[in-house]
Amino acid sequence: MSIRLGVAPIAWSNDDMPELGGETTLEQCLYEAKLAGFSGVEFGGKFPLESEELLPKLKKENLKLCSGWYGAKLLHNTPKEEMNLMKKQLDLFKDCGAPCMVFAEVTGSIQNIPNISLSKRPKLNDDDWSKLISRINEISKMMEDEGMPLAYHHHMGTVIETQQDTERLIESTNDSVKLLIDTGHMMFAQGSSLQLLDKFYQRVKHVHCKDIRKEVLDKCLKKDFSFRQAFLNGTFTVPGDGCIDYHPFLKILKDKNYSGWIVVEAEQDPAKANPLEYAKKGYKYLKNVTTKVGFEILD
């Protein structure tokens, strides 16, 4: 089976905290992503929403658009309203040949609020669950019909954060709702990416490899930091620089015939963690482990 390796631009510029990497241009990000070895990059806040502007920039560095984040508010918006809000981004992804859209429900999310502890993140009651499941089923079918699958991203500080949340969502929704597994977010939530993958491999559409500095995570959990405090303290890093052994996870992906993108993503302060240096480190590690488990890496 073959995979492609991509990287998220959040290491260069942080959309939730524009002052982090604020001076870094999109052109520098794309150049360094390719220089590090990656063949794809996810969408970010500095990317243009017009394909006639973005495609030449990607082509210059021989990069593909390998997805990107969309934060929805389906607990407030109808699927039709949400589709209208995402239409420009969805059309861009289609024009650029992206394989899916990274999708998360962010109603009430505290992920970008500086001083609210993660223990205070929003939780769904049964009525909320029913509404979200119904609406995500509907919008995922609409997106599937547009040729742009929905890949749901469990995320710290949101209503779908834990392994239990994620399992309930996937078990309750239609096959049109695909899953993104993020190894760092799942470890932060004290869950198991291996168990999720083994249970829902047929629904996995996209993968984020975010590593964890265990000693920093333990401190963040003990002190009940906010998500922003956690990443500013250095909880996240690239694969090969943290505590996660990716061999078992990638071996299951290979055994289950995964064929798609594996994306390095790590929120860090670029002033403390040079984006190019860490991108190279993450690429080298993932290339080594994916090759060892038997994947062919496509450019």
C-alpha positions as CSV (number, residue, x, y, z in Angstrom):
1,M,0.0,0.0,0.0
2,S,1.1,3.6,-0.6
3,I,0.8,6.7,1.4
4,R,1.8,10.4,1.1
5,L,3.4,12.5,3.7
6,G,2.1,16.0,4.4
7,V,2.5,18.7,6.9
8,A,0.3,21.3,8.6
9,P,1.2,25.0,8.3
10,I,0.5,25.5,12.0
11,A,4.2,25.1,12.8
12,W,4.9,28.2,10.8
13,S,1.9,30.3,11.6
14,N,-0.8,29.8,14.2
15,D,-4.3,30.8,13.2
16,D,-5.6,31.0,16.7
17,M,-2.7,33.1,17.8
18,P,-1.7,35.2,14.7
19,E,1.2,36.7,16.6
20,L,3.0,33.3,16.5
21,G,4.7,33.3,13.2
22,G,2.9,36.4,12.1
23,E,5.8,37.6,10.0
24,T,6.2,34.3,8.2
25,T,4.9,34.4,4.7
26,L,2.9,31.6,3.0
27,E,5.7,31.4,0.4
28,Q,8.3,30.6,3.1
29,C,6.0,28.0,4.7
30,L,5.5,26.2,1.3
31,Y,9.2,26.4,0.4
32,E,10.3,25.0,3.7
33,A,7.6,22.3,3.7
34,K,8.9,21.0,0.4
35,L,12.5,21.4,1.5
36,A,11.8,19.2,4.5
37,G,10.6,16.5,2.2
38,F,6.8,16.7,2.2
39,S,4.7,16.3,-0.9
40,G,1.6,18.0,0.6
41,V,0.5,20.7,2.9
42,E,-2.8,21.4,4.7
43,F,-4.7,24.6,4.4
44,G,-4.1,27.5,6.8
45,G,-5.2,31.0,7.5
46,K,-2.6,32.6,5.2
47,F,-3.7,30.6,2.2
48,P,-5.8,32.3,-0.4
49,L,-9.4,31.0,-1.0
50,E,-9.2,31.3,-4.8
51,S,-7.7,28.3,-6.6
52,E,-6.3,30.5,-9.4
53,E,-4.1,32.2,-6.7
54,L,-3.3,29.1,-4.6
55,L,-2.6,26.5,-7.3
56,P,0.4,28.4,-8.8
57,K,1.9,28.7,-5.4
58,L,1.6,25.0,-4.7
59,K,2.8,24.1,-8.2
60,K,5.9,26.2,-7.7
61,E,7.0,24.0,-4.8
62,N,5.5,20.8,-6.3
63,L,3.1,20.5,-3.4
64,K,-0.5,19.2,-3.2
65,L,-3.2,20.5,-0.9
66,C,-3.8,17.5,1.4
67,S,-6.9,18.8,3.3
68,G,-7.4,21.4,6.0
69,W,-9.5,22.4,9.0
70,Y,-13.1,23.6,9.0
71,G,-14.8,24.4,12.3
72,A,-18.6,23.9,12.1
73,K,-21.4,25.0,14.4
74,L,-24.1,22.4,13.6
75,L,-25.6,22.8,17.0
76,H,-26.6,26.3,15.8
77,N,-26.7,26.1,12.1
78,T,-28.7,23.8,9.8
79,P,-26.6,21.6,7.4
80,K,-27.8,23.8,4.5
81,E,-26.6,27.0,6.4
82,E,-23.3,25.4,7.2
83,M,-22.8,24.3,3.6
84,N,-23.3,27.8,2.5
85,L,-20.7,29.0,5.0
86,M,-18.1,26.4,3.9
87,K,-18.9,26.6,0.2
88,K,-15.9,28.8,-0.8
89,Q,-13.4,26.6,1.1
90,L,-15.1,23.4,-0.2
91,D,-14.8,24.6,-3.8
92,L,-11.2,25.5,-3.3
93,F,-10.5,22.0,-1.9
94,K,-12.2,20.5,-4.9
95,D,-10.3,22.6,-7.4
96,C,-7.0,21.7,-5.6
97,G,-7.8,17.9,-5.5
98,A,-7.8,17.6,-1.7
99,P,-8.9,14.2,-0.5
100,C,-11.2,15.4,2.3
101,M,-12.1,18.2,4.6
102,V,-11.0,18.1,8.2
103,F,-14.2,18.8,10.1
104,A,-15.0,19.5,13.8
105,E,-18.0,20.8,15.7
106,V,-16.8,23.9,17.5
107,T,-19.9,25.2,19.2
108,G,-18.8,26.3,22.6
109,S,-15.2,25.2,22.0
110,I,-12.6,26.6,24.4
111,Q,-9.6,25.5,22.3
112,N,-8.7,29.1,21.5
113,I,-9.7,30.8,24.8
114,P,-6.5,31.6,26.8
115,N,-7.5,31.0,30.4
116,I,-10.3,28.5,30.5
117,S,-9.2,25.1,31.8
118,L,-9.7,22.1,29.6
119,S,-11.8,20.4,32.3
120,K,-14.4,23.1,31.5
121,R,-14.8,22.1,27.9
122,P,-18.4,21.8,26.6
123,K,-20.2,18.5,26.8
124,L,-23.3,17.3,25.0
125,N,-26.6,16.3,26.6
126,D,-28.7,13.6,24.9
127,D,-30.7,16.2,22.9
128,D,-27.5,17.8,21.7
129,W,-26.2,14.4,20.7
130,S,-29.3,13.6,18.7
131,K,-29.1,17.0,16.9
132,L,-25.4,16.7,16.1
133,I,-25.7,13.2,14.8
134,S,-28.7,14.0,12.6
135,R,-27.1,17.1,11.2
136,I,-23.6,15.7,10.7
137,N,-25.2,12.7,8.9
138,E,-27.0,15.2,6.6
139,I,-24.0,17.5,5.9
140,S,-21.6,14.6,5.4
141,K,-23.9,13.2,2.7
142,M,-24.1,16.7,1.1
143,M,-20.3,16.9,1.1
144,E,-19.9,13.3,-0.2
145,D,-22.2,14.3,-3.1
146,E,-19.9,17.2,-3.8
147,G,-16.9,14.8,-3.9
148,M,-15.4,16.2,-0.7
149,P,-15.6,13.7,2.2
150,L,-15.9,14.8,5.8
151,A,-13.1,13.6,8.0
152,Y,-14.1,14.2,11.6
153,H,-11.4,15.5,13.9
154,H,-11.7,14.8,17.7
155,H,-10.1,17.8,19.3
156,M,-9.2,19.0,22.8
157,G,-11.6,21.6,24.1
158,T,-14.5,20.7,21.9
159,V,-17.6,18.6,22.3
160,I,-16.0,15.6,20.7
161,E,-12.7,15.2,22.6
162,T,-12.3,11.8,24.3
163,Q,-12.2,8.3,23.0
164,Q,-15.7,7.7,24.3
165,D,-17.0,10.8,22.5
166,T,-15.3,9.7,19.3
167,E,-16.6,6.2,19.5
168,R,-20.1,7.3,20.2
169,L,-20.0,9.7,17.2
170,I,-18.7,7.2,14.7
171,E,-20.9,4.4,16.0
172,S,-24.0,6.6,15.8
173,T,-23.4,8.1,12.3
174,N,-23.6,6.9,8.8
175,D,-20.6,5.7,6.7
176,S,-20.5,9.1,5.0
177,V,-19.0,10.4,8.3
178,K,-15.3,9.5,8.0
179,L,-12.8,9.7,10.8
180,L,-9.5,11.6,11.3
181,I,-7.3,10.1,14.0
182,D,-5.0,12.6,15.7
183,T,-2.5,10.7,17.8
184,G,-1.6,13.7,20.0
185,H,-5.1,14.9,20.7
186,M,-6.1,11.3,21.6
187,M,-3.2,10.8,24.0
188,F,-3.9,14.2,25.5
189,A,-7.5,13.1,26.1
190,Q,-6.2,9.9,27.8
191,G,-7.5,7.7,25.0
192,S,-5.9,5.1,22.7
193,S,-5.4,5.8,19.0
194,L,-4.5,2.1,18.5
195,Q,-8.0,1.1,19.8
196,L,-9.7,3.7,17.7
197,L,-7.9,2.6,14.6
198,D,-8.4,-1.1,15.2
199,K,-12.2,-0.5,15.8
200,F,-12.9,2.0,13.0
201,Y,-10.2,1.5,10.4
202,Q,-12.8,1.3,7.6
203,R,-13.9,4.8,8.5
204,V,-10.4,6.4,8.8
205,K,-9.9,8.9,6.0
206,H,-7.1,11.0,7.3
207,V,-4.3,10.9,9.9
208,H,-2.5,13.5,12.0
209,C,0.7,12.5,13.6
210,K,1.2,14.9,16.5
211,D,3.6,13.7,19.2
212,I,3.6,14.5,22.9
213,R,6.2,15.5,25.4
214,K,5.0,13.3,28.3
215,E,6.5,15.3,31.2
216,V,4.9,18.5,29.9
217,L,1.5,16.8,29.3
218,D,1.6,15.4,32.9
219,K,2.2,18.9,34.2
220,C,-0.7,20.3,32.0
221,L,-3.1,17.7,33.2
222,K,-2.1,18.1,36.9
223,K,-2.5,21.9,36.7
224,D,-5.6,21.7,34.4
225,F,-4.2,24.2,31.9
226,S,-6.1,25.7,29.0
227,F,-5.4,24.3,25.6
228,R,-3.4,27.4,24.7
229,Q,-1.4,27.1,27.9
230,A,-0.7,23.5,27.1
231,F,0.7,24.1,23.6
232,L,2.6,27.2,24.6
233,N,4.3,25.1,27.3
234,G,5.4,22.7,24.7
235,T,3.0,19.7,25.1
236,F,3.1,19.0,21.3
237,T,5.9,18.2,19.0
238,V,6.6,16.3,15.8
239,P,6.8,12.5,15.6
240,G,10.2,11.3,16.7
241,D,10.6,14.0,19.3
242,G,8.1,12.9,21.9
243,C,6.9,9.8,23.7
244,I,4.7,8.1,21.1
245,D,6.0,5.0,19.4
246,Y,4.4,5.2,16.0
247,H,5.5,1.8,14.8
248,P,2.4,-0.1,16.2
249,F,0.0,2.5,15.0
250,L,1.5,2.7,11.5
251,K,1.7,-1.1,11.4
252,I,-2.0,-1.4,11.9
253,L,-2.6,1.3,9.2
254,K,-0.5,-0.8,6.8
255,D,-2.2,-4.1,7.8
256,K,-5.7,-2.5,7.3
257,N,-4.6,-1.3,3.9
258,Y,-4.8,2.4,4.6
259,S,-3.9,4.5,1.5
260,G,-4.0,8.2,2.0
261,W,-2.2,11.1,3.7
262,I,-0.3,11.0,6.9
263,V,0.2,14.5,8.1
264,V,2.7,15.9,10.6
265,E,1.0,18.5,12.8
266,A,2.4,20.1,16.0
267,E,1.3,23.5,17.5
268,Q,4.5,25.0,18.8
269,D,5.8,28.6,19.2
270,P,8.0,29.0,16.1
271,A,10.3,31.3,18.0
272,K,11.2,28.4,20.3
273,A,10.8,25.5,17.8
274,N,12.2,26.3,14.4
275,P,9.5,25.1,11.9
276,L,12.0,23.9,9.2
277,E,14.1,22.1,11.7
278,Y,11.2,20.3,13.3
279,A,9.5,19.6,9.9
280,K,12.7,17.8,8.8
281,K,12.8,15.8,12.1
282,G,9.2,14.8,11.7
283,Y,9.6,13.8,8.0
284,K,12.7,11.8,8.6
285,Y,11.1,9.9,11.5
286,L,7.9,9.1,9.6
287,K,9.6,8.2,6.4
288,N,11.8,5.7,8.4
289,V,8.9,4.1,10.3
290,T,6.4,4.0,7.4
291,T,9.0,2.4,5.2
292,K,9.8,-0.2,7.9
293,V,6.2,-1.3,8.2
294,G,6.0,-1.7,4.5
295,F,4.4,1.4,3.1
296,E,5.4,2.9,-0.3
297,I,5.8,6.6,0.0
298,L,4.5,8.5,-3.0
299,D,5.6,12.0,-4.0
